[in-house]
Amino acid sequence: MKTVENNVNFTVKLDAVDNNRLSALAALKKQTPQAVLNQAVHDYLLREMARQSFINEANDSWENYAQTGQHISLEEFADWVDTVQHQPDTSMPICHK
């Protein structure tokens, strides 16, 4: 099965210093500046999507706590972390009020 890539062009305006740094890095990596920029954008998007997912999960957890009062204490969590290092199948503590 053949896949189709949809490439979209856009312009990035760099100052002279960053443009020189990009060119030097591309030369060191034996890649084109475009390839280096593509990888940089790809990595940035993955990192920022993961960051946003973490923030969303934290907000959801806070909303759940605000509505239900269900939680585990820091001490319970720390004890679980200590245990799971030696017994990876250990279940997380059960939430309570």
Secondary structure, 3 states (H helix, E strand, C coil): CCCCCCCCCCCCCCCHHHHHHHHHHHHHHCCCHHHHHHHHHHHHHHHHHHHHHHHHHHHHHHHHHHHHCCECCHHHHHHHHHHHCCCCCCCCCCCEC
